[in-house]
Amino acid sequence: MNIKSNKGAALLTTLMIGILALVIILALFAFILFGKSSSVLKERYTTALEAARGTAYYIIDKLNLGATDIICYSSTNNSINCTCSDVIWDDDLNITKCANDNTNTTIDRIYLDGYSKLPAANGGNYDLKATLIFKDLSDDGIFDIYLIEVNATKEGTRETAIIDFIYKAPRREY
């Protein structure tokens, strides 16, 4: 057996083992970095989702009380508003509007009182918006059916959670 060929085989084996070890170390390093960043993103999204979910529950609570103490308004003209129970769907215009409004202005926002901004646990605030997409009377006339979108966005970031839900609220006549 030739000594030169043994040295060549040993060098080749050492290089292959070194490259394999380097690849494994780089893979572990990438896994640790990616795993950490994705868990932080998941935690942030979960926090934004909780803010949106809390807003949805707040709106549902108000709708269960007949929507007489929750205000819906126009995003283009804040002065045009009415209680959400007085919002109707106009089939001709394909919009939600106040029943007593002759200007045919779209009513598309729900006023969230002091809940339009919530402090975030890691600093900053969440901007919360509730959009009234659709409202109609159920076939039996006993319920109002609302289609609502809640959007929670952390100020200065792209952290956002959006919840769309349909809710069948008891109709209150006053």
Phi and psi in degrees as GROMACS dihedral restraints (atoms count N, CA, C in turn):
[ dihedral_restraints ]
;  ai    aj    ak    al  type     phi  dphi    fc
    3     4     5     6     1   -88.6    20    10
    4     5     6     7     1   131.8    20    10
    6     7     8     9     1   -65.8    20    10
    7     8     9    10     1   -37.5    20    10
    9    10    11    12     1   -62.1    20    10
   10    11    12    13     1   -39.8    20    10
   12    13    14    15     1   -70.0    20    10
   13    14    15    16     1   -32.8    20    10
   15    16    17    18     1   -66.3    20    10
   16    17    18    19     1   -40.3    20    10
   18    19    20    21     1   -65.7    20    10
   19    20    21    22     1   -39.6    20    10
   21    22    23    24     1   -65.5    20    10
   22    23    24    25     1   -42.4    20    10
   24    25    26    27     1   -66.4    20    10
   25    26    27    28     1   -39.8    20    10
   27    28    29    30     1   -65.0    20    10
   28    29    30    31     1   -42.1    20    10
   30    31    32    33     1   -64.2    20    10
   31    32    33    34     1   -44.7    20    10
   33    34    35    36     1   -63.5    20    10
   34    35    36    37     1   -42.7    20    10
   36    37    38    39     1   -64.2    20    10
   37    38    39    40     1   -43.4    20    10
   39    40    41    42     1   -62.6    20    10
   40    41    42    43     1   -43.6    20    10
   42    43    44    45     1   -63.6    20    10
   43    44    45    46     1   -42.7    20    10
   45    46    47    48     1   -64.6    20    10
   46    47    48    49     1   -43.2    20    10
   48    49    50    51     1   -64.6    20    10
   49    50    51    52     1   -40.8    20    10
   51    52    53    54     1   -62.9    20    10
   52    53    54    55     1   -44.1    20    10
   54    55    56    57     1   -65.6    20    10
   55    56    57    58     1   -41.2    20    10
   57    58    59    60     1   -62.9    20    10
   58    59    60    61     1   -43.6    20    10
   60    61    62    63     1   -63.4    20    10
   61    62    63    64     1   -40.3    20    10
   63    64    65    66     1   -63.5    20    10
   64    65    66    67     1   -43.0    20    10
   66    67    68    69     1   -62.4    20    10
   67    68    69    70     1   -43.2    20    10
   69    70    71    72     1   -64.0    20    10
   70    71    72    73     1   -43.1    20    10
   72    73    74    75     1   -63.7    20    10
   73    74    75    76     1   -44.3    20    10
   75    76    77    78     1   -64.3    20    10
   76    77    78    79     1   -39.1    20    10
   78    79    80    81     1   -64.2    20    10
   79    80    81    82     1   -43.6    20    10
   81    82    83    84     1   -63.0    20    10
   82    83    84    85     1   -42.4    20    10
   84    85    86    87     1   -62.5    20    10
   85    86    87    88     1   -45.2    20    10
   87    88    89    90     1   -64.7    20    10
   88    89    90    91     1   -40.6    20    10
   90    91    92    93     1   -62.4    20    10
   91    92    93    94     1   -43.3    20    10
   93    94    95    96     1   -64.1    20    10
   94    95    96    97     1   -46.2    20    10
   96    97    98    99     1   -64.4    20    10
   97    98    99   100     1   -46.5    20    10
   99   100   101   102     1   -66.2    20    10
  100   101   102   103     1   -42.2    20    10
  102   103   104   105     1   -61.9    20    10
  103   104   105   106     1   -40.7    20    10
  105   106   107   108     1   -67.8    20    10
  106   107   108   109     1   -45.4    20    10
  108   109   110   111     1   -67.7    20    10
  109   110   111   112     1   -36.7    20    10
  111   112   113   114     1   -71.0    20    10
  112   113   114   115     1   -32.6    20    10
  114   115   116   117     1   -70.8    20    10
  115   116   117   118     1   -34.0    20    10
  117   118   119   120     1   -66.7    20    10
  118   119   120   121     1   -43.6    20    10
  120   121   122   123     1   -62.4    20    10
  121   122   123   124     1   -41.5    20    10
  123   124   125   126     1   -63.2    20    10
  124   125   126   127     1   -41.2    20    10
  126   127   128   129     1   -63.9    20    10
  127   128   129   130     1   -42.2    20    10
  129   130   131   132     1   -65.1    20    10
  130   131   132   133     1   -43.8    20    10
  132   133   134   135     1   -62.8    20    10
  133   134   135   136     1   -40.7    20    10
  135   136   137   138     1   -61.5    20    10
  136   137   138   139     1   -40.0    20    10
  138   139   140   141     1   -65.6    20    10
  139   140   141   142     1   -43.6    20    10
  141   142   143   144     1   -64.3    20    10
  142   143   144   145     1   -38.7    20    10
  144   145   146   147     1   -64.7    20    10
  145   146   147   148     1   -39.2    20    10
  147   148   149   150     1   -64.8    20    10
  148   149   150   151     1   -38.2    20    10
  150   151   152   153     1   -64.0    20    10
  151   152   153   154     1   -43.4    20    10
  153   154   155   156     1   -66.8    20    10
  154   155   156   157     1   -41.1    20    10
  156   157   158   159     1   -64.1    20    10
  157   158   159   160     1   -42.3    20    10
  159   160   161   162     1   -60.9    20    10
  160   161   162   163     1   -39.5    20    10
  162   163   164   165     1   -65.4    20    10
  163   164   165   166     1   -40.8    20    10
  165   166   167   168     1   -61.6    20    10
  166   167   168   169     1   -43.3    20    10
  168   169   170   171     1   -63.9    20    10
  169   170   171   172     1   -38.8    20    10
  171   172   173   174     1   -60.0    20    10
  172   173   174   175     1   -45.9    20    10
  174   175   176   177     1   -65.3    20    10
  175   176   177   178     1   -43.2    20    10
  177   178   179   180     1   -61.0    20    10
  178   179   180   181     1   -41.0    20    10
  180   181   182   183     1   -56.7    20    10
  181   182   183   184     1   -46.8    20    10
  183   184   185   186     1   -65.0    20    10
  184   185   186   187     1   -40.0    20    10
  186   187   188   189     1   -66.1    20    10
  187   188   189   190     1   -34.9    20    10
  189   190   191   192     1   -65.8    20    10
  190   191   192   193     1   -25.1    20    10
  192   193   194   195     1   -85.9    20    10
  193   194   195   196     1     6.2    20    10
  195   196   197   198     1   100.0    20    10
  196   197   198   199     1     2.5    20    10
  198   199   200   201     1    58.5    20    10
  199   200   201   202     1    24.3    20    10
  201   202   203   204     1   -86.5    20    10
  202   203   204   205     1   -15.1    20    10
  204   205   206   207     1  -114.8    20    10
  205   206   207   208     1    19.3    20    10
  207   208   209   210     1  -122.5    20    10
  208   209   210   211     1   133.0    20    10
  210   211   212   213     1   -99.5    20    10
  211   212   213   214     1   134.7    20    10
  213   214   215   216     1  -109.1    20    10
  214   215   216   217     1   143.0    20    10
  216   217   218   219     1  -144.6    20    10
  217   218   219   220     1   171.7    20    10
  219   220   221   222     1   -89.8    20    10
  220   221   222   223     1   132.7    20    10
  222   223   224   225     1   -71.7    20    10
  223   224   225   226     1   -18.6    20    10
  225   226   227   228     1   -91.9    20    10
  226   227   228   229     1   -22.8    20    10
  228   229   230   231     1  -147.3    20    10
  229   230   231   232     1    95.3    20    10
  231   232   233   234     1   -60.3    20    10
  232   233   234   235     1   -21.0    20    10
  234   235   236   237     1   -75.2    20    10
  235   236   237   238     1   -15.3    20    10
  237   238   239   240     1   -94.2    20    10
  238   239   240   241     1   108.3    20    10
  240   241   242   243     1  -151.5    20    10
  241   242   243   244     1   164.7    20    10
  243   244   245   246     1  -161.8    20    10
  244   245   246   247     1   170.0    20    10
  246   247   248   249     1   -66.6    20    10
  247   248   249   250     1   148.3    20    10
  249   250   251   252     1   -62.7    20    10
  250   251   252   253     1   -25.2    20    10
  252   253   254   255     1   -68.9    20    10
  253   254   255   256     1   -20.9    20    10
  255   256   257   258     1   -94.0    20    10
  256   257   258   259     1     4.8    20    10
  258   259   260   261     1   -80.9    20    10
  259   260   261   262     1   137.1    20    10
  261   262   263   264     1  -127.2    20    10
  262   263   264   265     1   160.5    20    10
  264   265   266   267     1   -95.5    20    10
  265   266   267   268     1   125.7    20    10
  267   268   269   270     1   -98.6    20    10
  268   269   270   271     1   108.8    20    10
  270   271   272   273     1   -64.8    20    10
  271   272   273   274     1   -33.4    20    10
  273   274   275   276     1   -68.4    20    10
  274   275   276   277     1   -43.4    20    10
  276   277   278   279     1   -92.3    20    10
  277   278   279   280     1   -13.4    20    10
  279   280   281   282     1    62.1    20    10
  280   281   282   283     1    43.4    20    10
  282   283   284   285     1  -140.4    20    10
  283   284   285   286     1   160.8    20    10
  285   286   287   288     1   -92.4    20    10
  286   287   288   289     1   137.2    20    10
  288   289   290   291     1  -148.8    20    10
  289   290   291   292     1   165.4    20    10
  291   292   293   294     1   -71.0    20    10
  292   293   294   295     1   140.1    20    10
  294   295   296   297     1   -60.7    20    10
  295   296   297   298     1   -34.4    20    10
  297   298   299   300     1   -98.6    20    10
  298   299   300   301     1    15.4    20    10
  300   301   302   303     1  -101.1    20    10
  301   302   303   304     1   121.7    20    10
  303   304   305   306     1   -92.0    20    10
  304   305   306   307     1    -4.7    20    10
  306   307   308   309     1   -82.2    20    10
  307   308   309   310     1    -9.6    20    10
  309   310   311   312     1    56.5    20    10
  310   311   312   313     1    44.9    20    10
  312   313   314   315     1   -88.8    20    10
  313   314   315   316     1   135.4    20    10
  315   316   317   318     1   -66.9    20    10
  316   317   318   319     1   127.5    20    10
  318   319   320   321     1  -100.2    20    10
  319   320   321   322     1   111.4    20    10
  321   322   323   324     1  -134.0    20    10
  322   323   324   325     1     8.1    20    10
  324   325   326   327     1  -128.8    20    10
  325   326   327   328     1   153.2    20    10
  327   328   329   330     1  -114.1    20    10
  328   329   330   331     1   127.0    20    10
  330   331   332   333     1   -73.3    20    10
  331   332   333   334     1   127.5    20    10
  333   334   335   336     1  -102.5    20    10
  334   335   336   337     1    20.2    20    10
  336   337   338   339     1    52.8    20    10
  337   338   339   340     1  -128.8    20    10
  339   340   341   342     1   -86.0    20    10
  340   341   342   343     1     8.0    20    10
  342   343   344   345     1   -98.2    20    10
  343   344   345   346     1    14.3    20    10
  345   346   347   348     1   -77.5    20    10
  346   347   348   349     1   -14.9    20    10
  348   349   350   351     1  -134.8    20    10
  349   350   351   352     1   129.6    20    10
  351   352   353   354     1  -124.9    20    10
  352   353   354   355     1   138.2    20    10
  354   355   356   357     1   -69.2    20    10
  355   356   357   358     1   139.7    20    10
  357   358   359   360     1   -90.0    20    10
  358   359   360   361     1   147.1    20    10
  360   361   362   363     1   -62.0    20    10
  361   362   363   364     1   -34.1    20    10
  363   364   365   366     1  -100.0    20    10
  364   365   366   367     1    27.0    20    10
  366   367   368   369     1    95.2    20    10
  367   368   369   370     1   153.5    20    10
  369   370   371   372     1    84.7    20    10
  370   371   372   373     1  -170.1    20    10
  372   373   374   375     1  -134.7    20    10
  373   374   375   376     1   157.3    20    10
  375   376   377   378     1  -100.3    20    10
  376   377   378   379     1   127.9    20    10
  378   379   380   381     1   -86.9    20    10
  379   380   381   382     1   126.2    20    10
  381   382   383   384     1  -115.3    20    10
  382   383   384   385     1   133.2    20    10
  384   385   386   387     1  -132.5    20    10
  385   386   387   388     1   139.4    20    10
  387   388   389   390     1  -120.7    20    10
  388   389   390   391     1   123.8    20    10
  390   391   392   393     1  -110.8    20    10
  391   392   393   394     1   126.9    20    10
  393   394   395   396     1   -86.7    20    10
  394   395   396   397     1   110.6    20    10
  396   397   398   399     1   -89.6    20    10
  397   398   399   400     1   -38.1    20    10
  399   400   401   402     1  -156.6    20    10
  400   401   402   403     1   145.5    20    10
  402   403   404   405     1  -145.3    20    10
  403   404   405   406     1   134.7    20    10
  405   406   407   408     1  -150.6    20    10
  406   407   408   409     1   167.1    20    10
  408   409   410   411     1   -91.9    20    10
  409   410   411   412     1   138.5    20    10
  411   412   413   414     1   -65.5    20    10
  412   413   414   415     1   161.8    20    10
  414   415   416   417     1   -57.7    20    10
  415   416   417   418     1   -34.0    20    10
  417   418   419   420     1   -85.6    20    10
  418   419   420   421     1    -6.5    20    10
  420   421   422   423     1    77.3    20    10
  421   422   423   424     1     7.6    20    10
  423   424   425   426     1   -94.2    20    10
  424   425   426   427     1   -24.4    20    10
  426   427   428   429     1  -124.1    20    10
  427   428   429   430     1   151.1    20    10
  429   430   431   432     1   -98.9    20    10
  430   431   432   433     1   137.1    20    10
  432   433   434   435     1  -109.9    20    10
  433   434   435   436     1   121.8    20    10
  435   436   437   438     1  -112.8    20    10
  436   437   438   439     1   137.9    20    10
  438   439   440   441     1  -114.4    20    10
  439   440   441   442     1   116.3    20    10
  441   442   443   444     1  -129.3    20    10
  442   443   444   445     1   143.5    20    10
  444   445   446   447     1  -118.1    20    10
  445   446   447   448     1   128.9    20    10
  447   448   449   450     1  -111.5    20    10
  448   449   450   451     1   130.4    20    10
  450   451   452   453     1  -123.0    20    10
  451   452   453   454     1   123.0    20    10
  453   454   455   456     1  -115.7    20    10
  454   455   456   457     1   119.4    20    10
  456   457   458   459     1  -129.5    20    10
  457   458   459   460     1   130.5    20    10
  459   460   461   462     1   -79.3    20    10
  460   461   462   463     1   132.1    20    10
  462   463   464   465     1   -57.1    20    10
  463   464   465   466     1   133.4    20    10
  465   466   467   468     1    75.8    20    10
  466   467   468   469     1     6.0    20    10
  468   469   470   471     1  -132.7    20    10
  469   470   471   472     1   177.5    20    10
  471   472   473   474     1   -99.8    20    10
  472   473   474   475     1    10.4    20    10
  474   475   476   477     1   -64.8    20    10
  475   476   477   478     1   115.2    20    10
  477   478   479   480     1  -144.4    20    10
  478   479   480   481     1   142.0    20    10
  480   481   482   483     1  -134.3    20    10
  481   482   483   484     1   135.3    20    10
  483   484   485   486     1  -125.0    20    10
  484   485   486   487     1   130.6    20    10
  486   487   488   489     1  -121.1    20    10
  487   488   489   490     1   126.0    20    10
  489   490   491   492     1  -108.1    20    10
  490   491   492   493     1   134.3    20    10
  492   493   494   495     1  -147.9    20    10
  493   494   495   496     1   153.1    20    10
  495   496   497   498     1  -109.7    20    10
  496   497   498   499     1   132.3    20    10
  498   499   500   501     1  -131.9    20    10
  499   500   501   502     1   134.1    20    10
  501   502   503   504     1  -103.8    20    10
  502   503   504   505     1   103.6    20    10
  504   505   506   507     1  -102.1    20    10
  505   506   507   508     1   144.7    20    10
  507   508   509   510     1   -62.2    20    10
  508   509   510   511     1   135.4    20    10
  510   511   512   513     1   -82.4    20    10
  511   512   513   514     1   131.1    20    10
  513   514   515   516     1  -111.4    20    10
  514   515   516   517     1   128.4    20    10
  516   517   518   519     1  -102.2    20    10
  517   518   519   520     1   128.9    20    10
